[in-house]
Each structure stands twice: as structure tokens, then as C-alpha cells.
Amino acid sequence: MNKKLEIKYNEFLSMKKRFMDRLEKNTLEQNQFKSSPTEWSPLEVLEHIQISENGILKFFQKYNPAESKHKPKGKDKVINFLLSKLYRSSYKVKVPVKGLDPTGKKSLEELKKESEITKEKLKQYLENLPDEKINYSVFKHPVSGGMTMESVVAFWTNHVLHHLHQLDRIEKEKGFHQEIN
């Protein structure tokens, strides 16, 4: 695996572990807690992350990153940079694609298993990406456009960080820490 990608991948693994550790310390009631019918529970936040990551992997199955022939455009690089800043913030953001909404039907155990599979699949794509393709566009994000593999892995990390901020907001809601009898 390219050293830059390995560093980014390890950052992603660390961020994902932080997220999972937060959910694992919660009770089932806390992980299912919703401050209103339109807000997501912590489990739904994790499901959304998984849907997003799985969507990128499906794109990779259709368009193998190792075979990319496109370089990201200048405007894509700028928008990607700005998007990365936004995702590292705690600013609330609307989902850009309707298909990224969670169903609320998956358990923590199911989502943990899915997460492990997803991390391994990403690792395989990273290991199989030739060094000469490192600056090629391998994914088209619905907002930022073309992304290199390094940008994709950074996006995954920043996306999880962004949703850690969402967990902070959920945990501050009235009723989250209320004991269930």
C-alpha cells in the first residue's frame, strides 16, 4: 500500500474506532434515542455512515480505481478542500442524496459486522491501487466531484468525525441520559 494511503487509512481506522467505542458504551435505549421523530438516533447515524461507505465501495466495484484514466479538475479539488473543512466542523449538514438516509432497522452488532467488512474491502482497494494512479480521480462525490483515493479516505475520516459531533449534540439532548426503568 502506498505510504500516504496507509497513513490516511490508519487515521480512518482510528476515527471509526472512536465512533464505535462511543456507541458501545451506550445502552440500547441511548443508541435508539431520538430527540424528535425527524432526528436520527446514534444507531441511525452509524447506519448512514455505513450506507455512504458502502456506496463508495459499490462505485469502486463498477469503476475499478486501479483503472482510472481521469485526473480531478481544479474546481473539484477546491470544492473537495472546502467540503473537508465543513465535515471537520460541527456544523449541521443536510444529506446530499436521499438514498443515504438510514432505515433504523439495523442493530449495533449488524452495523459493526458491516463496518469490519467495509474496512477490509477499502484496504484491498488501497493495496491494489498502483502508485501511478495516486493522483487520479477514483470517485465522483455528489457535491465535490472527482476525488483521488487519498481524498476518498480523508472524506471517510472527516465524515465519521462530522458525525461524532452529531453524537455530541444527541447526548446533550434532554432525555438522552434519563434512566429507563
N, C-alpha and C positions, 0 to 999 in steps of 0.2 A: 504494500500500500504506500502511496506517495506520503512523504513525511508531513506535508501541510494538511493533507486529508486526514491522516492519522491523529494529528493534534486536534483538528475540528471534531472528528468522530469521538474522541475521548472527552472533549468538552460537552458534546451532546449526551454521551452516556452519563456523565456526572450530573447534568441538569435533569435528565429524565429520572435518575435515582432520587434526586432531591424531591421531585414531584411525587414519585411513588411512595417515598417514605412519609410524606405528608398524609397521603390517603390511608396508608397502612396504620397510622397512629389514631386515625378517627374511628369512631363507632360506625356501624352500618347506618344508623339514623343520621349521623353527621354527614356521611358520604352521600346520602339521599336527600339532604336538606335543601329546600328551595325557598328563598325569601318571598317569592311570588310565583304564580303559575307560568309566567313568561321568562323567568330567570332559570339558569342552569344549575344543577346540583354539582358537587365536586366530581361525582362519577360521570355525569354528562360532559363535564369539561374534559375529562380523560378520554371519553369516547370520541369527542370532537377531535382531539389531538390525534387519536388513532386513525380516524377517518381521513384526516389530512395526510398523515404519513403514508397510509395505505394507498391513497390516491396518487401520490408521487411515485410509489413503487409500481403501481399499475401503468403509469405513464412510461416508466423505465422498461417494463415488460414489452410494451408496444414499440417504444423507441429506445433501443439499447444505447445508453450513454457512451459506450466504447466506440460506437459507430457514428457519433455526431459529426456533422460537417459544417455546423453553424457557430459563428462567434457571436456573443451577445452584443447588441447595439449599444452605443453610448448612452442613449436615453434609458435603456434597460438597466445599465449599471447605476445611473443616478437614482432612478426610482427604487431599485433594489437597496441602495445605500440608505435612502430615506425610510423605506419600509423597515429595514433592520433597526433603525433608530426608534421608530414607532413601536415595534414589537418588544424592544428592551424597556420601554416605558410602561407605566401602569395605566396609561390612557385606555379607556374602553373603546373597542373597535367592533364594528359590525362585521359579520361573516360575509366575505365577498361572493360566495357561491352557496346557493340554497342546499345543495347536496352535502354540505359539511355540518349540517345540524345533527345533533345526536338523537337517537331514538329513546334513550332512557331505559332500554331493556337489557343491558349487559351488566353483569356482576363485576366486582373488582377482580376476582380470580380470572374471569374470562378476558378482561382487558389486560391484565398482567401477562397472561399467556400470549395474547396477540402482540403486546409490546415487545416481548422477547423475540418472537418470530420476525417482527418488523426490523428490530435492531440487527439481527443476523443477516437478513436479506440486504439491508443497506450496506452492511460490512462487505458482503460479496460483491456488490456493485463497485464499492470503493476499491477493493482489491483488484478487480478486473479492469479498472479504468487505466488505459495507457497514459504515461506521463505526457505524451504529446497532445492528449485531449484535455489536459487540465484547465485550459483557458477557453474551452469550447462550451457552448450553450447546450445543456443536457435536459433542461426542464423549462416549460413555459408557465410561469406563475400567472394566475388570472389578473393580478394587479401590476406586478413589476415586470412581467415579460420574461425574456430569456435569462436563465440563471446557469452559472457554471456549477460544477459539482461542489466546489468549496462553498459557494453561495447557498446551495441547497442544504448542506449540512449545517451551515451557520443559521439558516432560516429555521431548521428543525429545533436548534438550540434556543434561538430567540423566541420561537413560538411557544415552547414549553415555559420559558422564563415569563413571557407575557401572561400565560395562564397561571403561573404561580402567583402573580399579582392579583389575578381574579380569585384565587383561593383565599388570599388575604382579605379581599373585600367580603367574600362569603362568610368567612369566620368572624367578621366584625358585625354581621347582621344579628339583630335581636332574635333569639331563639336557637341560634346555632349551638351554643354551649349549654342549653337547657337540658337538664337530665330527663330522660324518658323513663317513666315508671311502668 
